[in-house]
Amino acid sequence: MSGRVGDLSCQQQEALAKFRDNLQDLLPTMPKADDYFLLRWLRAQNFDLKISENMLRKHMEFRKQQDLDNILTWQPSEVIQLYDTGCLCGYDYEGCPVWFDLTGTLDPKGLLLSASKQELIRSRLKVCELLSQECELQSQKLGRKIETMLMVFDLEGLSLKHLWKPAVEVYQQYFAIMEANYPETVKNLIVIRANWKQELLKFISPDQLPMEFGGTMTDPDGNPKCLTKIKYGSEVPKSYYMPNQVKVQYEHTATIGRGSSLQLENEILFPGCVLRWQFASDRADISFGVFLKTKKGKQQRVGEMTAVLPSQRYNAHLVPEDGSLTCLKAGVYVLYFDNTYSLIHTKKVSYTVEVLLPDKASEEKIQSLEATRPSSTQ
């Protein structure tokens, strides 16, 4: 049995019922709580209830941290809007939306010198949510469930510049996020070059495929590239590069020795506050992550804390990082700069950290809590 709605074995039906019971606390907050949605997570883990539940719970935490319920109203910076590639264009023979990603015409280095890694990843998350919404709209339009999308990666023009390590890392992280948070949503992933474009007609009707890719679709003015639908990207002007813009003034600077790390503690008094950071490193990359202490008032190693934003290496010597996190729980959050992987180089990191209050009521609550604290001179 396929494990899809209407094609479940008795064991799979029982697993689905138990899965739903185990997730009663999460169901009201899920983007969809129907059988189609739940079965995606079960199929992704071969109907292993424990692993599937853990995967879905992590996804729901991820949704809150990234504010995915509101991401469609978020707009990336101008450079990403103008020079990132890809777009939703047409549907396959079964009505599934088609996403074109023109990797070969992308200027990855230009983008990463003009925008932070986190913003680029977030723009890709917006694509995932947009495609999920489009699947739902198609389901309503066609009167049958559309669960999956078709992704076309056009590699025409691919060169060594696309193998720049920081750019490869962004794509690796993007695909890891898709695998962990959007399982069973990609129906086909098609990689093409110039002489392979006719192969797309096996999956997509000519009237749903731009003439540039072997179909008959054009813009209203007859342009075969369908520029009103697809962003082809181009070289990013150097005027967008961060080093050419106003320099960020950081509040603090620290030197992190080779094989060493730095922990910055920030106490969050109640849920909903936003922890924001900006940092840049000097001459080399630095690893960064955010962790939540499990024992307040005690020294802890990072391995003993809860990973909120797992550590990863950032090329902050090339592009300063500017990120934020909505704190779902009160507690002590630790910003962790890690240089333990470097046995040769000492790293200099400049940074600013601030806590943003979600609203006026929260600010008043903070003030009242601080007023009830005993004075440090007492």
C-alpha positions as CSV (number, residue, x, y, z in Angstrom):
1,M,0.0,0.0,0.0
2,S,1.2,3.5,-0.8
3,G,0.5,5.0,2.6
4,R,-1.7,7.7,1.1
5,V,-5.3,8.6,1.8
6,G,-7.5,5.9,0.3
7,D,-4.6,3.4,0.0
8,L,-3.8,2.4,3.6
9,S,-3.3,-1.1,5.0
10,C,-4.9,-2.0,8.3
11,Q,-1.6,-1.4,10.1
12,Q,-1.1,2.0,8.4
13,Q,-4.7,3.0,9.3
14,E,-4.0,2.0,13.0
15,A,-0.7,3.9,12.9
16,L,-2.5,7.0,11.6
17,A,-5.1,6.9,14.3
18,K,-2.5,6.5,17.1
19,F,-0.4,9.2,15.5
20,R,-3.3,11.6,15.7
21,D,-4.0,10.7,19.3
22,N,-0.3,11.3,20.2
23,L,-0.4,14.8,18.7
24,Q,-3.6,16.1,20.3
25,D,-1.7,18.9,21.9
26,L,-0.3,20.1,18.6
27,L,-3.3,19.7,16.3
28,P,-4.8,23.2,16.9
29,T,-1.6,24.9,15.9
30,M,-0.8,22.8,12.8
31,P,-1.0,24.5,9.4
32,K,-3.2,21.5,8.4
33,A,-4.4,18.7,10.6
34,D,-6.0,16.4,8.1
35,D,-5.0,12.9,7.2
36,Y,-3.1,14.1,4.1
37,F,-0.8,16.2,6.2
38,L,-0.2,13.6,9.0
39,L,0.5,10.9,6.5
40,R,3.3,12.9,4.9
41,W,5.3,12.6,8.2
42,L,4.5,8.9,8.6
43,R,5.5,8.0,5.1
44,A,8.8,10.0,5.5
45,Q,9.7,7.7,8.4
46,N,8.2,4.4,7.1
47,F,5.3,4.7,9.6
48,D,7.7,4.6,12.6
49,L,5.4,6.4,15.1
50,K,8.1,7.6,17.5
51,I,10.5,9.0,14.8
52,S,7.6,10.6,12.9
53,E,6.2,12.3,16.0
54,N,9.6,13.6,16.9
55,M,10.1,14.9,13.3
56,L,6.7,16.7,13.3
57,R,7.2,18.2,16.8
58,K,10.6,19.6,15.7
59,H,8.9,21.1,12.6
60,M,6.3,22.8,14.7
61,E,9.0,24.4,16.9
62,F,10.8,25.4,13.7
63,R,7.6,27.0,12.4
64,K,7.3,29.1,15.6
65,Q,11.0,30.1,15.6
66,Q,10.9,31.2,11.9
67,D,7.3,32.6,12.1
68,L,6.4,30.6,9.1
69,D,2.6,31.4,9.5
70,N,3.4,35.0,8.6
71,I,6.3,34.5,6.2
72,L,4.3,35.2,3.1
73,T,3.9,38.8,4.2
74,W,7.7,39.2,4.7
75,Q,9.7,40.8,2.0
76,P,13.5,40.1,1.5
77,S,15.9,42.9,0.8
78,E,16.0,44.6,-2.7
79,V,19.0,42.7,-3.8
80,I,17.4,39.3,-3.3
81,Q,14.2,40.4,-4.9
82,L,16.0,41.6,-8.0
83,Y,18.8,39.1,-8.4
84,D,17.8,35.8,-6.9
85,T,16.4,33.4,-9.4
86,G,13.3,31.3,-9.8
87,C,9.6,31.5,-9.7
88,L,6.3,29.5,-9.8
89,C,5.3,29.1,-13.4
90,G,2.7,26.7,-14.6
91,Y,1.5,23.2,-13.6
92,D,2.3,19.7,-14.6
93,Y,-0.2,17.3,-16.2
94,E,-1.7,16.4,-12.9
95,G,-2.1,20.0,-11.8
96,C,0.9,20.1,-9.4
97,P,2.7,23.5,-9.3
98,V,6.0,23.8,-11.1
99,W,8.9,25.8,-9.6
100,F,11.8,26.9,-11.8
101,D,15.2,27.5,-10.2
102,L,17.7,28.9,-12.7
103,T,20.9,28.0,-10.9
104,G,23.2,28.6,-13.9
105,T,22.3,32.3,-14.2
106,L,22.6,33.0,-10.5
107,D,25.4,35.1,-9.0
108,P,25.8,33.3,-5.7
109,K,28.9,35.2,-4.6
110,G,27.3,38.6,-5.4
111,L,24.2,37.6,-3.3
112,L,26.2,36.4,-0.4
113,L,28.3,39.5,-0.4
114,S,25.1,41.6,-0.4
115,A,22.8,39.8,2.0
116,S,23.2,37.6,5.0
117,K,23.1,33.8,4.9
118,Q,20.0,33.8,7.2
119,E,18.1,36.1,4.9
120,L,18.9,34.0,1.8
121,I,17.7,30.9,3.7
122,R,14.6,32.7,4.8
123,S,13.8,33.7,1.3
124,R,13.9,30.0,0.3
125,L,11.6,29.1,3.2
126,K,9.1,31.6,1.8
127,V,9.2,29.7,-1.5
128,C,8.4,26.5,0.4
129,E,5.4,28.1,2.1
130,L,4.3,29.7,-1.2
131,L,4.3,26.3,-2.9
132,S,2.4,24.7,0.0
133,Q,-0.2,27.4,-0.4
134,E,-0.4,26.9,-4.1
135,C,-1.0,23.2,-3.6
136,E,-3.9,24.0,-1.4
137,L,-5.3,26.5,-3.9
138,Q,-5.0,23.9,-6.7
139,S,-6.8,21.4,-4.5
140,Q,-9.7,23.7,-4.2
141,K,-9.7,24.6,-7.8
142,L,-9.5,21.0,-9.1
143,G,-11.7,19.4,-6.5
144,R,-9.0,16.8,-5.6
145,K,-6.0,16.8,-3.3
146,I,-2.8,18.2,-4.7
147,E,0.0,17.4,-2.3
148,T,3.2,17.7,-4.3
149,M,5.2,20.1,-6.5
150,L,7.6,19.7,-9.4
151,M,11.0,21.5,-9.2
152,V,13.1,22.3,-12.3
153,F,16.7,23.2,-11.8
154,D,18.2,24.7,-14.9
155,L,22.0,24.4,-14.8
156,E,22.7,26.1,-18.2
157,G,25.6,28.5,-17.5
158,L,26.8,26.6,-14.5
159,S,30.5,27.3,-13.8
160,L,33.2,27.1,-11.1
161,K,31.8,30.3,-9.5
162,H,28.7,28.3,-8.5
163,L,31.0,25.9,-6.5
164,W,32.1,28.7,-4.2
165,K,32.1,27.1,-0.8
166,P,29.8,29.5,1.0
167,A,27.2,29.3,-1.8
168,V,27.3,25.5,-1.7
169,E,26.8,25.6,2.0
170,V,23.6,27.7,1.6
171,Y,22.2,25.1,-0.9
172,Q,23.1,22.2,1.4
173,Q,21.4,23.9,4.3
174,Y,18.3,24.7,2.2
175,F,17.9,21.1,1.1
176,A,18.4,19.8,4.7
177,I,15.7,22.2,5.8
178,M,13.4,20.9,3.1
179,E,14.0,17.3,4.0
180,A,13.3,18.0,7.7
181,N,10.3,20.3,7.4
182,Y,8.6,19.6,4.0
183,P,8.8,15.8,3.6
184,E,6.9,14.1,0.8
185,T,6.2,17.4,-1.0
186,V,8.6,17.1,-4.0
187,K,7.0,15.0,-6.7
188,N,9.8,15.3,-9.2
189,L,13.1,17.2,-9.1
190,I,14.3,17.6,-12.7
191,V,17.8,18.9,-13.5
192,I,18.2,20.2,-17.1
193,R,20.7,21.9,-19.3
194,A,20.1,23.5,-22.8
195,N,19.8,20.3,-24.8
196,W,17.6,18.5,-22.2
197,K,14.8,21.1,-22.1
198,Q,12.5,19.1,-24.4
199,E,12.4,16.4,-21.7
200,L,10.2,18.7,-19.7
201,L,7.3,18.0,-22.1
202,K,7.1,14.5,-20.6
203,F,6.0,16.2,-17.3
204,I,4.4,19.5,-18.3
205,S,1.9,20.5,-21.0
206,P,3.3,22.8,-23.7
207,D,0.8,25.6,-22.8
208,Q,2.0,25.4,-19.2
209,L,5.7,25.6,-20.2
210,P,7.6,28.8,-21.3
211,M,8.8,28.7,-24.9
212,E,12.3,29.2,-23.5
213,F,12.0,25.7,-22.0
214,G,10.3,23.9,-25.0
215,G,6.7,24.9,-24.5
216,T,4.3,27.4,-26.0
217,M,3.8,29.9,-23.1
218,T,4.9,33.4,-23.7
219,D,4.5,36.8,-22.0
220,P,1.7,39.0,-23.3
221,D,4.2,40.8,-25.4
222,G,5.4,37.5,-26.9
223,N,8.6,37.2,-24.9
224,P,9.5,33.5,-24.9
225,K,11.4,33.8,-21.6
226,C,8.2,34.7,-19.7
227,L,10.0,37.5,-17.7
228,T,6.7,38.4,-16.0
229,K,6.7,35.0,-14.3
230,I,10.3,33.9,-14.0
231,K,13.3,35.7,-12.5
232,Y,16.4,34.8,-14.4
233,G,18.9,36.6,-12.2
234,S,22.1,38.3,-13.3
235,E,25.4,39.6,-11.9
236,V,24.8,41.5,-8.7
237,P,26.1,45.1,-9.0
238,K,28.9,45.8,-6.6
239,S,27.0,48.8,-5.2
240,Y,24.9,46.2,-3.3
241,Y,28.0,44.6,-1.6
242,M,28.0,45.0,2.1
243,P,31.6,46.4,2.3
244,N,30.5,49.3,0.1
245,Q,27.6,50.2,2.4
246,V,27.7,52.0,5.7
247,K,29.8,50.1,8.2
248,V,27.9,48.5,11.1
249,Q,28.9,49.9,14.5
250,Y,29.1,47.0,16.9
251,E,28.8,47.4,20.6
252,H,31.4,44.7,21.6
253,T,34.5,43.0,20.3
254,A,36.0,39.8,21.6
255,T,39.0,37.7,20.7
256,I,38.4,34.0,20.6
257,G,41.5,31.9,20.9
258,R,42.3,28.9,18.7
259,G,40.4,25.9,20.1
260,S,38.3,28.1,22.3
261,S,34.7,29.5,22.4
262,L,32.7,32.3,23.8
263,Q,29.3,32.1,25.5
264,L,27.1,35.2,25.8
265,E,24.1,34.8,28.2
266,N,20.9,36.7,27.8
267,E,18.0,36.2,30.2
268,I,14.5,36.2,28.7
269,L,11.9,36.8,31.3
270,F,8.9,35.6,29.3
271,P,8.0,34.0,26.0
272,G,7.5,36.2,22.9
273,C,10.6,38.3,23.2
274,V,12.9,38.5,20.2
275,L,16.6,37.9,20.6
276,R,18.5,39.7,17.9
277,W,22.2,39.6,17.0
278,Q,24.6,41.1,14.5
279,F,28.2,39.9,14.2
280,A,31.2,40.0,11.9
281,S,34.4,38.0,12.1
282,D,37.9,39.1,11.0
283,R,39.8,37.3,8.3
284,A,38.1,33.9,8.7
285,D,34.7,32.2,9.4
286,I,33.3,31.5,12.9
287,S,30.7,29.0,14.1
288,F,27.6,30.3,15.8
289,G,24.6,28.9,17.5
290,V,21.9,29.7,20.1
291,F,21.2,27.4,23.1
292,L,18.8,27.4,26.1
293,K,20.3,26.6,29.5
294,T,18.5,23.7,31.3
295,K,19.8,24.7,34.7
296,K,19.3,28.4,35.6
297,G,22.1,29.9,37.7
298,K,24.6,27.2,37.0
299,Q,27.5,26.8,34.7
300,Q,26.8,24.5,31.8
301,R,28.6,23.2,28.8
302,V,26.9,23.7,25.5
303,G,26.4,19.9,25.1
304,E,24.2,20.0,28.3
305,M,21.9,22.8,26.9
306,T,19.0,22.6,24.5
307,A,20.0,23.6,21.0
308,V,17.6,26.3,19.7
309,L,19.6,27.3,16.7
310,P,22.2,24.5,16.1
311,S,25.8,25.7,15.6
312,Q,27.0,26.1,12.0
313,R,29.9,28.0,10.5
314,Y,29.2,31.4,9.0
315,N,31.4,33.3,6.6
316,A,31.0,36.4,8.6
317,H,34.3,37.7,7.5
318,L,32.8,38.1,4.0
319,V,29.2,39.1,4.9
320,P,28.1,40.3,8.4
321,E,25.4,38.2,9.9
322,D,22.1,39.8,11.1
323,G,19.7,37.3,12.7
324,S,16.9,37.0,15.2
325,L,15.0,34.4,17.1
326,T,11.5,34.6,18.8
327,C,12.0,33.0,22.2
328,L,9.3,30.5,22.8
329,K,10.2,30.0,26.5
330,A,11.5,32.1,29.3
331,G,15.0,31.3,30.4
332,V,18.7,32.0,29.8
333,Y,19.6,31.9,26.1
334,V,23.3,31.5,25.3
335,L,24.8,32.9,22.1
336,Y,27.7,30.6,21.4
337,F,30.7,31.6,19.2
338,D,32.7,28.4,18.6
339,N,36.3,28.4,17.4
340,T,37.2,25.0,18.7
341,Y,37.5,23.6,15.2
342,S,40.4,25.9,14.5
343,L,43.7,24.8,15.9
344,I,45.8,27.6,14.2
345,H,43.8,30.8,13.9
346,T,42.5,33.1,16.7
347,K,39.3,34.9,15.7
348,K,38.2,38.4,16.4
349,V,34.4,38.8,16.5
350,S,32.5,42.1,16.7
351,Y,28.9,41.8,17.8
352,T,25.8,43.5,19.0
353,V,23.0,41.6,20.9
354,E,19.7,43.1,21.9
355,V,16.3,41.8,23.2
356,L,13.2,43.3,21.5
357,L,9.9,43.3,23.3
358,P,6.9,42.2,21.2
359,D,4.5,44.9,22.4
360,K,3.9,47.7,24.9
361,A,2.2,45.3,27.4
362,S,5.3,43.2,27.4
363,E,7.5,46.2,28.1
364,E,5.3,47.1,31.1
365,K,5.5,43.5,32.3
366,I,9.3,43.6,32.1
367,Q,9.4,46.9,34.1
368,S,7.2,45.4,36.8
369,L,9.3,42.3,37.0
370,E,12.5,44.4,37.3
371,A,10.8,46.6,40.0
372,T,10.2,43.5,42.2
373,R,13.7,42.3,42.0
374,P,15.9,42.9,45.0
375,S,18.5,45.7,44.6
376,S,22.1,44.5,44.0
377,T,23.2,46.7,46.8
378,Q,20.9,45.1,49.4
